[in-house]
Amino acid sequence: MKLALALSLLALLTAAAGAEDFALHDGDRVVFYGDSITDQRLYTTYTEAFVVTRFPQLKIGFVHSGWGGDRVTGGGGGPIDVRLKRDVFAYQPTVMTVMLGMNDASYRPLDEPIFATYRKGYEHLIASTKQALPGVRITVLQPSPFDDFTLPPAFEGGYNGVLLRYGQFVRELAQREGLGVADLNGPVVAALQKAQATDPAVARQLIADRVHPGPAVHLLMAAELLKSWHAPAVVSAVTIDGTAGKVVESVRTKIDGLKIEGGVTWSQLDESLPFFLKLADPGVALAIKSSDFIQSLNQQILKVTGLSAARYTLKIDAAEVGSFSREELGTGINLATLATPMLAQAAAVEGLTWQHNNVHFQRWRSVELPLSGSSSPDVVKAVANLVTALDQDEVRIIEQQRAAAVPKSHSFQLVPAL
């Protein structure tokens, strides 16, 4: 037990120390590019919300440019070169992610001519992007799963087996072209298989139509992208000696006013917020339980040793958070999984993240694209004015989002439970 705890603490310290290795930097602009799975704006929004809450001091922009039905050749939004120029290059991103393949393989057994089109088209996409955006950092995403796991495959080897071959090419291309790469298939499949063994009925709903993941699976996809970017696991880590009244360890946080008077009280100002997870949702709870999301990305540890009473109530800002045994507190509890004021703040940030993405999406897909080709000067002028107004509204919401992500100081109190 002691060895396991020591290794766990070492992992926390290592993760915290590596925070400066995160792939995104102040001033970056990220464009997410892909098909309908990117167009769902789920893994992309979760990724953005994580970055904003974990790195509130960084000003990083995010643009969501997925389009349902897309392939490496383009689709409903236009041919690939139109899509890239209008929906990627126009934003001058410093970082770009690409996920394509679900539609490209045509939902059939591996077909070599179709696969050749994918290879050639993907290579063209990367070459065009590098030429238009010298220095852009590209992360390619191995395609997310087709669900051949909670339901039997339609043909031998299954469609996900075909996507694995496409994903292998994506990884090989990344190695050849010096790109980042994240596997959005293998780890997600492993979680799906664990979920299926635990609760088949809920697991079947995680990718209900076998193609488009639900929110729970998008969380796992976001996790794999974030891990490929070396996202830190630690929100904060605190160890307090409850006998001596001493802070033994504080990682990514500041502790003030520690007192031992009929319990333990202190104030705490973390450098960031936990990631907001809707664990009351059965699908989210099952997916998180079936993965390493909490361990690898969402650790907000509070450890208090030397306590005398058998059980303690934890209050934050005078509101009760939970009751814990002396042993649980001595080993360490993860505040990121509890209903804390910090989690409520993170939820507000996610809400603002959705707001600005929705404004951008409506400007792009409901106003600019369908109306930009009008021959009426009055319509052209009205569209230009509306686009400007929506862009300004998005900027306003992003400012609110960043302000909402700034951590606040909270008062902590541990009192013996009656």
C-alpha positions in Angstrom: 0.0 0.0 0.0 2.8 2.4 0.9 4.7 1.6 -2.3 1.5 2.2 -4.4 0.9 5.5 -2.7 4.5 6.6 -3.2 4.3 5.7 -6.9 1.0 7.6 -7.2 2.4 10.7 -5.6 5.5 10.4 -7.8 3.2 10.3 -10.8 1.4 13.4 -9.6 4.6 15.3 -9.1 6.0 14.2 -12.5 2.7 15.2 -14.2 2.7 18.6 -12.5 6.4 19.2 -13.3 5.7 18.5 -16.9 3.0 21.1 -17.3 5.4 23.4 -19.2 5.7 20.7 -21.9 2.1 21.2 -23.0 1.9 21.4 -26.8 -0.2 24.6 -27.0 1.3 28.0 -26.2 0.1 31.5 -25.4 -1.2 33.2 -28.6 -1.9 29.9 -30.5 -5.0 29.5 -32.6 -6.3 26.0 -33.1 -8.6 24.8 -36.0 -10.3 21.5 -35.6 -10.9 20.0 -39.1 -12.9 16.9 -40.0 -16.2 15.2 -40.9 -19.5 14.9 -39.0 -17.8 13.5 -35.9 -15.8 16.8 -35.6 -19.0 18.6 -36.8 -20.7 17.3 -33.6 -18.4 19.8 -31.8 -18.1 17.6 -28.8 -14.5 16.3 -28.5 -13.4 19.7 -29.8 -15.5 21.6 -27.2 -14.3 19.4 -24.4 -10.7 19.9 -25.5 -11.2 23.6 -25.6 -12.9 23.7 -22.1 -10.0 21.6 -20.7 -7.4 24.0 -22.1 -9.1 27.1 -20.9 -9.7 25.7 -17.3 -6.3 24.1 -17.0 -4.3 27.0 -18.4 -6.4 30.1 -17.6 -3.3 32.3 -18.1 -3.0 31.4 -21.8 -4.9 33.1 -24.5 -5.5 30.4 -27.1 -8.2 30.6 -29.8 -10.3 27.7 -31.0 -12.2 27.3 -34.3 -14.4 24.3 -35.0 -14.5 23.5 -38.7 -16.0 20.1 -39.1 -18.5 19.3 -41.8 -20.8 16.2 -41.9 -20.1 13.8 -44.7 -16.6 15.1 -45.5 -13.8 13.0 -46.9 -10.3 13.8 -47.8 -11.7 15.1 -51.2 -14.2 17.4 -49.5 -18.0 17.0 -49.4 -21.1 19.0 -48.7 -19.1 22.1 -47.8 -17.2 22.1 -51.1 -14.1 20.4 -52.6 -11.1 20.0 -50.3 -9.2 23.0 -51.6 -12.3 25.2 -51.0 -12.8 23.8 -47.6 -9.2 24.3 -46.6 -9.0 27.9 -47.9 -12.3 29.0 -46.4 -12.5 27.0 -43.2 -8.9 26.6 -42.2 -6.4 29.0 -43.9 -8.6 32.0 -43.4 -8.2 31.7 -39.6 -4.3 31.6 -39.9 -4.1 28.8 -37.3 -0.8 27.9 -35.6 -2.2 24.5 -34.7 -4.6 22.2 -36.7 -6.1 18.9 -36.0 -7.5 16.6 -38.8 -9.8 13.6 -38.4 -11.1 12.0 -41.6 -11.7 8.4 -42.5 -15.1 7.3 -41.3 -16.8 8.2 -44.6 -13.7 7.7 -46.8 -13.7 3.9 -46.3 -17.3 3.8 -47.6 -18.6 1.4 -44.9 -17.4 -1.7 -46.7 -14.6 -4.2 -46.4 -11.1 -2.8 -47.3 -11.2 -1.7 -50.9 -7.7 -0.9 -52.2 -8.7 1.7 -54.9 -10.8 3.5 -52.2 -7.9 3.3 -49.8 -5.6 4.7 -52.4 -7.9 7.7 -52.9 -7.7 8.2 -49.1 -3.9 8.1 -49.0 -3.5 10.5 -52.0 -6.2 12.9 -50.7 -4.7 13.0 -47.2 -1.2 13.6 -48.5 -2.6 16.5 -50.6 -4.4 17.9 -47.6 -1.2 18.0 -45.5 0.9 19.3 -48.4 -1.5 22.1 -49.1 -1.8 23.1 -45.5 2.0 23.2 -45.0 2.4 25.3 -48.1 -0.3 27.8 -47.1 0.6 27.9 -43.4 4.4 27.5 -43.0 5.2 26.4 -39.5 1.7 25.2 -38.6 1.7 22.4 -36.1 -0.6 19.6 -37.3 -2.0 16.8 -35.2 -3.6 14.0 -37.2 -6.2 11.9 -35.5 -6.6 8.2 -36.2 -10.3 7.7 -36.9 -12.7 7.1 -34.0 -14.3 3.7 -33.8 -17.2 2.2 -35.7 -19.0 0.2 -33.0 -18.3 -3.5 -33.9 -18.1 -4.3 -30.1 -21.5 -3.8 -28.5 -23.1 -5.2 -31.7 -21.7 -7.9 -34.1 -19.8 -6.7 -37.2 -21.6 -6.8 -40.5 -18.8 -8.6 -42.3 -15.7 -10.5 -41.4 -13.1 -8.3 -39.6 -15.7 -5.6 -39.2 -15.7 -2.0 -40.4 -13.6 -0.9 -37.5 -10.9 -3.3 -38.8 -10.9 -1.2 -42.0 -10.6 2.0 -40.0 -7.7 0.6 -38.1 -5.9 0.2 -41.5 -6.7 3.8 -42.3 -5.5 4.8 -38.9 -2.2 2.9 -39.5 -1.7 5.0 -42.6 -2.4 8.2 -40.7 0.3 7.3 -38.1 2.7 6.4 -40.9 2.0 9.8 -42.6 2.6 11.6 -39.3 6.0 9.9 -38.8 6.9 10.8 -42.4 5.8 14.4 -42.3 6.8 15.2 -38.7 3.2 15.6 -37.5 1.6 15.0 -34.1 -0.7 12.0 -33.9 -3.4 10.9 -31.5 -5.1 7.5 -31.5 -8.8 8.0 -31.2 -9.6 4.4 -31.9 -7.6 1.9 -29.8 -8.0 3.4 -26.3 -11.7 4.1 -27.0 -12.3 0.6 -28.2 -10.7 -0.7 -25.0 -13.0 1.4 -22.9 -16.0 0.3 -25.0 -15.1 -3.3 -24.3 -14.8 -2.7 -20.6 -18.1 -0.9 -20.6 -19.8 -3.7 -22.5 -18.6 -6.2 -19.9 -19.9 -3.9 -17.1 -23.2 -2.7 -18.4 -24.2 -3.8 -21.9 -27.4 -1.8 -22.1 -25.7 1.5 -21.4 -22.6 0.6 -23.4 -24.8 0.0 -26.5 -25.9 3.7 -26.3 -22.3 5.1 -26.2 -22.2 5.1 -30.0 -25.9 4.5 -30.7 -25.8 4.6 -34.5 -22.4 2.8 -34.5 -20.8 5.9 -36.2 -21.4 9.1 -34.2 -20.1 8.9 -30.7 -22.3 10.2 -27.8 -20.9 12.8 -25.4 -19.3 10.1 -23.2 -17.2 8.7 -26.0 -16.2 12.2 -27.1 -14.8 12.8 -23.7 -12.5 9.8 -24.2 -11.6 11.1 -27.6 -10.7 14.5 -26.2 -8.6 12.8 -23.5 -6.5 11.0 -26.2 -5.9 14.3 -28.0 -5.0 16.1 -24.8 -2.6 13.3 -23.8 -0.9 13.5 -27.1 -0.4 17.2 -26.4 1.1 16.3 -23.0 -1.7 17.8 -20.9 -0.9 17.6 -17.2 -2.9 15.3 -15.0 -2.7 17.6 -11.9 -5.1 20.4 -11.1 -3.5 20.7 -7.7 -2.1 18.4 -5.0 -2.0 19.3 -1.3 -0.7 17.4 1.7 -1.3 18.7 5.2 0.0 17.3 8.4 -3.0 17.6 10.7 -1.1 17.1 13.8 1.8 19.6 13.3 -0.4 22.0 11.4 2.0 22.2 8.6 1.7 22.2 4.8 3.9 19.3 3.7 3.3 19.7 0.0 1.5 22.1 -2.4 1.6 21.6 -6.1 0.0 24.2 -8.5 -1.7 25.9 -5.6 -1.2 28.3 -2.7 -2.2 27.6 0.9 -2.7 30.3 3.5 -3.9 30.6 7.1 -3.6 27.0 8.1 -5.0 26.4 11.6 -5.6 23.4 13.8 -8.5 24.3 16.1 -11.1 21.6 16.6 -10.4 20.6 13.1 -8.3 21.9 10.2 -9.0 25.2 8.3 -7.1 27.0 5.6 -7.6 29.0 2.4 -6.5 27.6 -1.0 -6.0 29.3 -4.4 -5.3 26.8 -7.1 -3.6 27.7 -10.4 -6.4 26.1 -12.4 -9.8 24.5 -12.3 -10.8 20.8 -12.5 -12.4 19.5 -15.7 -16.2 19.4 -15.5 -17.6 15.9 -15.9 -21.4 15.1 -15.8 -20.9 12.0 -13.7 -24.6 11.8 -13.0 -25.1 10.8 -16.6 -25.0 7.0 -16.8 -23.1 7.0 -20.1 -20.5 9.4 -18.9 -20.1 7.6 -15.6 -19.6 4.3 -17.4 -17.1 5.6 -19.9 -15.1 7.4 -17.3 -15.1 4.3 -15.1 -13.9 2.2 -18.1 -11.0 4.5 -18.9 -8.1 6.3 -17.3 -9.6 9.8 -17.7 -9.5 10.7 -14.0 -6.1 9.3 -13.4 -4.5 10.8 -16.4 -6.2 14.2 -16.7 -8.2 15.2 -13.6 -6.4 14.9 -10.3 -7.2 17.5 -7.6 -5.8 15.8 -4.6 -6.3 16.7 -1.0 -4.4 14.6 1.6 -4.5 15.3 5.3 -2.5 13.0 7.7 -2.4 12.8 11.5 -6.1 13.3 12.1 -7.5 11.9 15.4 -11.2 11.6 14.8 -12.6 8.6 12.9 -14.5 10.7 10.3 -14.5 14.3 9.1 -16.8 16.5 7.1 -15.2 18.7 4.4 -16.7 22.1 3.9 -15.6 24.5 1.1 -16.9 28.1 1.5 -19.1 26.8 4.3 -20.9 24.4 2.0 -20.6 20.7 2.8 -18.7 18.7 0.1 -18.6 15.3 1.7 -17.8 13.1 4.7 -14.6 11.0 4.7 -12.9 8.6 7.0 -9.5 9.4 8.6 -8.0 6.7 6.4 -9.5 8.2 3.2 -8.1 11.6 4.0 -4.8 10.2 5.0 -4.5 8.4 1.6 -5.9 11.4 -0.4 -9.2 12.3 -1.9 -9.8 13.7 -5.4 -11.7 16.9 -5.2 -12.2 16.9 -9.0 -14.8 14.2 -8.7 -16.8 16.1 -6.0 -19.4 18.8 -6.2 -17.1 21.7 -5.2 -17.3 25.4 -6.0 -14.3 24.9 -8.3 -16.3 22.3 -10.3 -19.3 24.7 -10.5 -16.9 27.3 -11.9 -15.6 24.9 -14.5 -19.1 24.1 -15.5 -19.8 27.8 -16.1 -16.7 27.9 -18.3 -17.9 25.0 -20.4 -21.2 26.7 -20.8 -19.5 29.8 -22.2 -17.4 27.6 -24.4 -20.5 26.2 -26.0 -21.9 29.7 -26.4 -19.1 31.1 -28.4 -18.9 28.0 -30.5 -22.6 28.2 -31.3 -22.3 31.9 -32.3 -19.4 31.0 -34.6 -21.3 28.0 -36.1 -24.4 30.0 -36.8 -22.4 32.8 -38.4 -20.5 30.4 -40.6 -23.2 27.9 -41.5 -26.5 29.9 -41.3 -25.4 33.3 -42.4 -22.1 33.6 -44.2 -22.2 30.6 -46.4 -25.8 30.5 -47.6 -26.1 34.2 -48.1 -22.6 35.2 -49.3 -23.4 34.5 -53.0 -26.3 36.9 -53.2 -26.4 39.3 -56.2 -28.2 41.9 -54.2 -26.0 44.7 -52.9 -28.4 45.3 -50.0 -28.2 41.6 -49.0 -24.4 41.6 -49.3 -24.2 44.7 -47.0 -26.6 43.2 -44.5 -24.7 39.9 -44.4 -21.4 41.8 -43.9 -22.9 43.8 -41.0 -24.4 40.7 -39.4 -21.2 38.7 -39.7 -19.3 41.6 -38.0 -21.9 41.8 -35.2 -21.7 38.0 -34.6 -17.9 38.0 -34.6 -18.0 40.8 -32.0 -20.5 38.9 -30.0 -18.2 35.9 -30.1 -15.2 38.0 -28.9 -17.3 39.2 -26.0 -18.3 35.7 -25.0 -14.7 34.5 -25.2 -13.7 37.4 -22.9 -16.3 36.2 -20.4 -15.1 32.6 -20.8 -11.5 33.6 -20.0 -12.6 35.7 -17.0 -14.8 32.9 -15.7 -11.8 30.5 -15.9 -9.6 32.5 -13.5 -9.4 30.5 -10.2 -10.7 31.9 -7.0 -9.5 31.5 -3.4 -11.7 29.2 -1.3 -11.9 28.5 2.4 -11.5 24.9 3.5 -12.7 23.4 6.7 -12.3 19.8 8.0 -14.4 19.2 11.2 -14.9 15.9 13.0 -18.2 14.3 11.9 -20.8 13.8 14.6 
